Amino acid sequence: MGEKLRNLHKARKKQELTQEELAMRLGISRLKYLEIENGYSEPKISLAFKISNLFGETVEYLFKGEGGERIG
């Protein structure tokens, strides 16, 4: 771990959300979100699906990196 999740970062930037704004929408601290986006912490599966639904992307695309598939 420790490798930045580029697709997660791209999805957040595409929505023009700051880490703080996204963390608030998810009901977690900015620090927790920062740890997830930077690959230092893995989200619980329920949070991963919440993030996936928010961005309209698959969990695999957001959290597995380049090998994941996009929805639509």
Secondary structure as GFF3:
##gff-version 3
##sequence-region A 1 72
A	DSSP	alpha_helix	6	14	.	.	.	ID=ss1
A	DSSP	alpha_helix	19	26	.	.	.	ID=ss2
A	DSSP	alpha_helix	30	37	.	.	.	ID=ss3
A	DSSP	alpha_helix	45	55	.	.	.	ID=ss4
A	DSSP	alpha_helix	59	64	.	.	.	ID=ss5
A	DSSP	three_ten_helix	65	67	.	.	.	ID=ss6
###
